[in-house]
Amino acid sequence: MTDDDQIVEANRQMLVEAQQRGRGPTLLAYLKLSGPGWLQSAITLGGGSLGSSLYLGVLAGVSMMWVQPLAMILGIIMLSAIAYITTSTGERPFRAINEHVNPVLGWSWALASLAANMVWCLPQFALADAVLEQNLLPDVLGPDGTLGQWAAATYGAESWLAANAAKLAISLTILVITIAITWAYDSGSWGIRLYEWALKLMVAMIVLCFFGVVVKMSFTDSGLVWSDVLRGFVPDWRAFTEPSRTFQPLLDAVGEKNRLFWVNTIVGEQREVMISAAATAVGINMTFLFPYSILRKRWTREFRGLAVFDLATGMFIPFVLATSCVIIASATQLHTKPVAGFLDETDEAGNDVVSSGKARANYIKLLKPLLEREIGQQAFKQLSSGQAEYARFSASAGSAIIDQLDAETVAKIQADLGARAVADRIDRLPEPDRRLAAVLVKREGADLAKSLKRLFADEEGKGGDLFADVIFGLGVLGMTLSTITLLMLVSGFVICEIFGLPQGGWPHRLGCLAATTGALGPFVWGQASFYLVVPTSVFGMALLPLAYLTFFLLMNQRSLLGEDLPKGGKRVLWNLLMAVAAGTASAASGWIVWDRGGIAGVAAVAVLLLLAVIVQVRRAAAR
């Protein structure tokens, strides 16, 4: 018996003896042996959860605190079912699905998980780069930092290295750190324990950092209304059909003619962010990670209770604490408050405040439909095409210059003139409408950090850096590092399954490198988000309910579970809970596939389902 075998057997004996002694010793044993649940927490506490939580607070204040915990509970139901199947059979789920359910579903599950890892690792690196440059080490890594100045002096101010020295250094450093942490997982039982403890510390740092922000906010002059926060955990389904009540003063200020437009806009934004927040709570790659992390720890039937406990304490509690703190902070600082730069604001020197390009693009996108209603569809098309503006430009520029322009240049000029004309007309819309749009503009972590810096500064405007930059920055950095290592870990599991390799050692280590695509994030995320995120989101969200359905079917397969198949009331309860979780995931998936994928997304899902049916029919005929 190897050392690892002895450790596994000792853990099993300790758990069995603790269960015989009663609830207290059992809980102590559970705390000592927990691990895979913390991995789930680390992978879900990433950039997606941060962004969704931040905008939930911006959009609806604390009234939607319930969304992510509810989504997490539904995910825990399915992950508990996955744990039951895995600890009962000891089989690798990919093979079990292909043999007992449908190989189309098995392969789709694996490939969707791998694609999600490779794509969603990009924004984690990009977010880590942003927080290091803007919050934690701006003097060294910022736009005017010492590293950039050294690169400019060494390689020339116009060189690629001068512009990207900080991004390159950050990406390479994070890559080395995360690979080292992830590869420790394949160093036997001690390596798994080391990896799990590293992730626990990262998750603890995330929770403590964001919790520290909320505690600090509680002791400011404005404080927090905790009764409103607690009410926010009570599900309010009116959010799908009605704007948050805190928007009412802003809606009352707009004209009667435009009020319905803004009601529909706000409700649409609320639906989108609620579904997005629910989708980031449990992703398809998490359904792949959990059973394989259980298999690596060699948990058997005796560990079923531990698996559920691990999900509750290691996944649910840290996730809810961290995301709730982000919602509270963003709700307090940014909810119903317009982004600066859209309402003719000036700074202390009397200069006009200018918003960021990304914020302005979002602002114009929100107001374009209203402008179209104001001036009429045909007039809006004429305005946005830039034809009239180009005619005036041509008259002023002179025919000799215009005749020298090629068709492509003319088209670019027209598009630019049209965009300027639309922006100019938008700036002349009524102030209450522009205020509502400025309130609804999406925010980023940097916006929250700036607001916290102002909040926590003293009377002389000093002292806010600790909370805004250091504590907030460390929380965000912990989110990115923990998620990157988990995306690597899952990629290794998937690669080993796809190629039929053993789950461990160098095959798994090299498979983890599939997610190192994330190191390109700081350089390509803007373009990649357009070309990769939409299809990956549609593919991953379409497959999530199929993954749930797959494990629902596995939970009812006597050929797989044998005597472990749930019986009587337990089977009814399992099926009821799984049906609710799968049904909710299907509704969210259907909305995202249609909203982001359109006809093409629906067609792709239909083709996948048709292929699964064809394979199932052929397998049935061959038996």
N, C-alpha and C positions, 0 to 999 in steps of 0.2 A: 504494500500500500504506500503510495507516494505521500509526501508532506501535504499536498493539496487535498488528497483523499482523506487524510486524517483530520484536516481542518473542517472539511465539509461534514464528515461524520460527527465530529465533536459539536459542531453547530446544531446538527439535527438532534443529537442527544440532549443538548442544553435546552432546546426548544421543547422537546417532548417532556422532559422533567419539569420545566417551568409551567407547562400547561397542566401537569398533574398537581402542582402545588397551589394553583389558583390564579386569579386575575392579576394581582399585583406583580408576582414574579414573571408572569407571561408578558405584561407590558414592558417590564425592564428588559426582558430578552428581546422583545420586538425592537426596542430603541437601540440595543446593541447591534442587532443584525440587519437593520434597515439599510437600504442602498439604492435599488433600482428606482424607487419612487423619487428619490432626490435627483436622479438622472433625468427623470421626466420633468421635474421642476426646472432644472437647469436648461433644458432644451426649449421649454415654452417661454421662459423669461428672457426674451430676446428683443430685437428691434421691432418686430411686429407687435408684440404685446405692449411695448412702450408707446409706439405710435398710436395704437388703438385706444389705449387707456388715456393718453394725453388728449386725443380728440373727443373721446367720450366726455371728459370733464369740460373741455372747451364748449362743446355743443349743448350739453344737457345739464351741466353742473353736477351735482351729486345725485341726481334723480335716477341715474342708470347704473348705480353701483351693483345692482343685482345681475347684470347681463353676464359678465365673465364668470362669477361663481356658479351660476346656473349651467352655463356651457361646460364648465369644468366638472361639475357633478355628473352630467350626462356622459362626458368622456370617461370619467372614473368608472361608471357602470360598465362600459364596454371594455375598459382595460382590466377590470376585475374579472370579467368573463374570459378575457384572453389569458389572464393569470390562472384561472381555474383549469382551463384546457391544457395549458402548458405544464402546470405542476402535476396534473393527472396523468398525462401521457408521456411527458419527457421528449416529445417529438418536435422537430423543427417545424414551425408553422408553415413556412413556404412549401415544404414537401407535403404536409398534411392537407393544405388547401388544394394543391394540385391533384392529390390522390383522392380525397374524400369529397371535394366540392367541385372545382372547375379550374383547369390550368390557365384559362384566360384571366380569371380573377386573380390567381396567384401571381402570374407574371406581371399583370397590370399593377398590382399592389407593390411589388418589388421595384418596378421601373419608375412608378410615380414617386415612391419614397426616395429613390436615388436622385431623380430630377429635382425634387423639392430641396434635397440637401445641397446640391450643386448650385442651384439658383439662389436659395435663401441664405447661403453663406456670404454672398456678395454684399448685401446691405449690412451684415454684421461687421465686416471689415471697414466698410464705408463709415458706419456710425462710430466705430472705435477711432478711426482717423479723425473724424470731426470733433469728438469729445477731447481727444488729446491735443489737437491743434487749437481749439477754441477755449477749453475749460481748464485742463490739467497742466499743460506745458506750453502755453502760448508764446512765452519768451524764447523758447528753444525751437518749437515746431510750427509756430504760427506763421502767417504770411510774411511778417518782417522779422522772424526769429533768426537766431544765430546760425542754425543749420542751413537755412535758405541763403543767408548772406555768404556763408562759407562756400556753398555750391556755386553761387553766382561769381564769386571771386576766383574760384578754381576752374570752372568750366565755361564761364561767360554768362552774362545776365540773360541772354536770349536762348540759352540752351534748355533742352528738355529737363535735364537734371536740376537746373536752378529752380524751375517751376514745380518740380515734383520730388525734390529731395526728401521732404518730410513724409510724404505719402509712401515713398519707397522704403524709407527707414522703418516706418510704423508697420507696414505690411510684412516686411521680412522679420521684424522682431516678434510680432504676434504669431506669425507662421511658425517660427522656431519654438516659441513657448507652448503653443497649442499642440503641435506635433509631439513634443516631449511629454506633455501631460497625457495625451491620448495614447501614445505608445506604451506608457506605463501600465495601461490596462491589460496588456498581453504579457505581463511578467509574472504570471501565476497568481495565487490567492493574495499575496502581499501587494502585488501591483494593482489588483482590483480594489483592495481596501484603500490603497494610497490614492487611486484615482477618485474613488467615491468620497473620500475625506476632502480632497482638493475641491471637488464640486460642491460639497456641503459648505465649505468655507466661503466659496464664491457666492452661493445662494444666500448664506447668512449675511455676507457683506452687502449684497443687493438690498435685502430686506431692511437691514439696519440703517443703510444710507437713506433710503426713501422714508423709513419710519422716523429717522432723525429730523428730516425736513418737516414732516407733519407735526412732530412734537414741538419743534421750534415755532412753527406757525401758530400752534395752540397758545403760546405765551406772548404773542405779539398783541398790540393794542386792539386790533380788529378781532383776533381770536378765531375760533371755529364754532359753528353752530352744530354741535354733535347730534342734536335731535334730528336735524335735516339729514346728516350723514347716515344715521341709523335707518331712517325711513327710506333712504335710497337703496337699501338691500331688500326691500319688499318689492317683488315684481309688479310692474305697472304696464299692462299690455296696451294702454292708451298711447304709449310712445310710438306704436306702429301706425297710428291714425291721427294723432294730435301733436302739435308742437309742445315742447316743455313750457310749463306755465310761466317760467321766468322770461319768456320772450314776449309776453303779453304787452308790457309797456312799449316795446319797440314796434310791435304789430299795430298797436293803437295809433302810433304816430304816423304811419304810412297812410296814403290815401285809400279810400274804400275800393277804388278801381284796381289797386295793386295788391290788396291784402290777401286775396285768395292765392295769387301767384306765390307770395312769400310763405304762406301756410304750407302749400304743396312742396315748395323748395325745402323748407325746414324738415318736414316729415320725411321727405325723400332722403335727406342727409342723415336723419336719425336712423332710418331703416338700414342705410348702407353701413354706417359705423357700428350699429349693433351686430349686424351679421358679420362684419369684418372682425370685430372683437371676439365674437363667438368662434369664428374660424381659426383665429390665432391661439385660442385656448388649448385646443387639441388638434394637432395636424396629423396627416396620414403617416408621416415618418415616425411619429410617437407610437403608433400602433405596431410599427416594426421594431422599434427599440426595446419596448418593455418585455416581450416574450424572450428575446434573445439575451437580454441582460439577466433574466431569470434563469435561463438555461446555463449561462456562463457561471452563475453562482450555484448551480445544480440544486435548486430548490425543488422539493417534491411535495406530496400531499400534505405533509405536516406543516408546510410553510404557507398554506392558503390564507390563513388568517393574517399572517405577517404581510403578505402581498397587499391585502386591502388596507391594513394599518399603514403600510409604507406609502401607499398612494395618498392616504388622508393626511398624514403628517409631513411627508417629504415632498409631495406635489401640491396638494390643495392649499394647505395653510400658507406656505411661502408665496405661492402664486397670488392668492387672494390678498395677503398683506401688502405685497409689493405693488400690484396693479391698483389696489384701492388707494394707497398713498399717492400714486401718480395722479389718479383721478381727483382726489381731494385737493392736491396742490394746483393742478391745472384749472379746476373748477373755481377755486378761490381767487386765483390770479388772472385768469383769462376769460372766464365765462361771461358772455354778453358785453365784453369789452372790445371795442374795435381795434384792428391793427393800425398802428400809426402810419400815416403817409397817404391816406385816402380822403381825409376830411379837412384838407387845407391847413394842417397843423404846421407850426413853426417851432424851431428849437430855441434855446436860450439866446442864441446870437441873432435870431430873427430870420434864419434861413428856412426854406421849405423842407419839411421832413419827407424823405424819399423811401418808399418801401422796397423790399427786395424784389428781384425779377420774378422769383417763383410765387411770392405772395401776390404780386400784381397780376400775373397770369391767372391765378385762381380767382381773384377779385373780378377780373373782366369776364371770365367764364361764367361766374354766378349772375352777372348783370346783363350779359348778351341776350338771353331770352326776354328779359324785361324790355330792353331797348327795341327788340324786334316787335314786341307787342305795341310799344309806344308809337313807332313810326310806320308800322306795317311791314309785312313779310317782303313784299317786292322792293320797297324802299330800303329795307335792311340789306337785301342781297346786293342792290346797286351800291350801297354805301360800303359794304365789306369787300366788294370786288375791286374797289379803288379806281373804277373806270373814270368817274367824274373828276376825281382828284388827279388822275394821270393826265386828263385832258388839260386841266389848269396848269399842271407841271410842264406839259409839252409847250403850252403857249408861252410860258415864262422862260423856258430853257432855250427855245428857238429850234426851228426845224433842222438846222445844220447839225446840231448835237444829237437830236433825237433820231435822225436817220442813220446814225452810225451804230445805234444800239441793236444787238441781236435779240431774237424773240425771247430767249431765256432771261436775259437781263431785264427786258421790259416786264416780263411776268413777275420777277422778283421785286421790281420797283412798284408795280401795281399792288402786290400783296402787302408790301410795307406801308404804302400810302393808305390802303384800305384798313389795315390794323390801326394805324394812327388815327384815322377818321372815326373808327368805332370807339377807340379809347377816349377821344376828345368828346364825342357825344355822350359817352357814359359819364364823364366827369361833370356833365351839365344836367344829369338826372337829379331829381329832388333829393335833398340831403337825408331825409329819413330812409329812403331806399338804399342810398349809398352806405349809410351807417349799418343797416342790416347786413349788407354784403360784406362790409369790413369786419363785422362780428363773426360771420360764418367762414371767413378765410381760414384754411387749415394751418395749424401751427406745427412747429418742430421743437425738438428738445432744447435748442438754443433759445427759442422764444421764452420757454418756461424758465430756463436758467437766468436770463436777463431780468425777468420779472421778480425772481427770488432774490437776485442781487439787490434790487431796489428795496424790496420788502425788508430784508435783514440788515440793511445799512443803518448806521447811526445817524444822528442829526446832521453830521458833517458829510454824509454820503459815503462813509468808510465802513469797513467791516463786513460787507455783504459777500465778499469773495469766498469766504470759508464755506458757506452753505451753497452758494450758487455755482461755484466752480469746483471746489474740492469734493464735498460730500455728494452733490448731484452727479458730478463727473465720475467719481469712483463707482457709484451705483450703476450708471450707464455702461461704464467700461466692464464691470463685472458681468452685466447682462450679455454683452457681446462675447467676452472670452468664454463664458460657460456654454453659450449656445454654439459657438464655433467648434469647441471640442466634442460636443455631443453630435453635431452634424457630421463630423469626421467619423466618430464611433459608429454611427448608424450606417454610413457609407461603407465602412469595412464589413459590417454584417451583410449588407445587401450584395456587395461584390462577391463575397465568399459563397452566398447562396446561388447567385446567378451562374457562377462557374463551378459549383459543386465542390468547393474547397473546404477544408476543416475550419471551424470557427475559432481561430486563435493563431498565435505565432505570426510569422512573417506574411502569410497570405492576408490575414486581417490587417496587419500594420500597413501593408502596401495598399490595400483596399481603402483604408482611411484617407489616403492621399487624393481620392477622387474629389473630396470637398475642398481641396486646397485651391480650387477655382476662385474661392472667396477672396484670395489675396489680390485679385484684379479689381475688387469692388471699388476702392477709392478712385480708380482710373476710369472705369467703364460703367459704373452703376447708373448714371444718368441715361445712357443709351441702352444698357441692358434692361433697365426697368421697363422700357417700352417694348423691346423685342422678346424678352424672356418672361417677365412677371405675369403678363396676362395669360399666355398659354399654360404656364406652369400652375398658376392659381386655378384656372379652369380645370386642368387635368387633375390636380391634387384634390380640389374640393369635389369634383365629380366622383373621384375614386374613394373619398372618405366614407360616404354612405355605403358604397359597394364593399369596402373593407368591413364596415360594421355588419352589413348583411352577411358577408362571408363568415364572420365569427359567430353570428347568430345561427347560421346553418350548422357550423361545426359544433356548437353547443348542444345541438339536437341530433348529432350523428352517433348512433350506437356503435357503428363499425369503428369509430375512432375512440370513443370514451368507454365503451363496454359497461362494466359495473359502476363506473364513476358518473354515468349519465344521471343528471338530477331527476328526482322522482317526486310525484305528488305535488304538494303545495309549493315546494322549492322550485320545481320546474316551471310552474305557472308564474311564480314571482319573477324568476330569471327572464322568462320570455316576455312578460309584461314590461319590465324595466328596459330590456334590450330593444323592444319594439318602440318605446317612447324615445330612446336615444337615437335609434336609427331613423325614425320618422322625422325627428327634429333636424338631424343632420341632412336628411334628404331634402327638406324644405329649404334650408339654407343653401345647400348645394345647387338646387334647381334655380334659385334666384341668382346666384353668382354666375352660373354657367350661362344663363340667358342674358344677364346684365353685361358681362364682360366678354363672353364668347359669341353671343348672338346666335344666328342660324348655324354658323359653322361649329360653335361649341355644342349646341344641341345635336347636330348631325354627328359629330365625333362620338358623343356619348351613345347615341342610337346605334352607330356602327359597332361600338365596343360591346354593347348588350346583345346585338344580333349575333356577333361572333361567338359570344359566350353561349348563347342558346344553340347555335349550330354545333359547337363542340360538345355540348351536353347531350344533344340528341344523338350524335354519332357515337358517343361513349355508351349511351344507353342501348343503342342498337347492337353494339359490338359485344355486349355482355350476354 
